[in-house]
Amino acid sequence: MAPVSANLNIMHRKVLELSSCSYIELNMANKKCDYSNEEDRRIILKEFRKVVKDILQPHHDDDFLLRWLKARDFDIIKSEKMIRESFKFRKKIGADTILTSAYEVPK
């Protein structure tokens, strides 16, 4: 997993041109953009997928990624931090292997 900071520089230099505002304007000035525009959402989703591609599995579809973006108001940097922390926690507690690992009943 690449650290969040490795992708931050890329995102800060890149301006996503959206119909309602640019991503950099939103990020730097804490402005709110209207993300009801489907084209804007598609552009942000595409960029988010690029940023977290190193941790994604084949079954992680657009709906899966949209959950993270919606939770952080379509802020790519905050969404990336959130998804990486979640994956790290799931790995730590073994959530993804719970059904395949042998369970021993305590005596």
URWOSUL-V177822 format. One record per residue. N is the residue number from 1. SS is DSSP state (2 for helix, 1 for strand, 0 for the rest). Layout:
N;SS  N;SS
//
This chain:
1;0  2;0  3;0  4;2  5;2  6;2  7;2  8;2  9;2  10;2  11;2  12;2  13;2  14;0  15;0  16;0  17;1  18;0  19;0  20;0  21;0  22;1  23;2  24;2  25;2  26;2  27;2  28;2  29;2  30;0  31;0  32;0  33;0  34;0  35;0  36;0  37;0  38;2  39;2  40;2  41;2  42;2  43;2  44;2  45;2  46;2  47;2  48;2  49;2  50;2  51;2  52;0  53;0  54;0  55;0  56;0  57;0  58;0  59;0  60;0  61;0  62;2  63;2  64;2  65;2  66;2  67;2  68;2  69;2  70;2  71;2  72;0  73;0  74;0  75;0  76;2  77;2  78;2  79;2  80;2  81;2  82;2  83;2  84;2  85;2  86;2  87;2  88;2  89;2  90;2  91;2  92;2  93;2  94;0  95;0  96;0  97;0  98;0  99;0  100;0  101;0  102;0  103;0  104;0  105;0  106;0  107;0
//
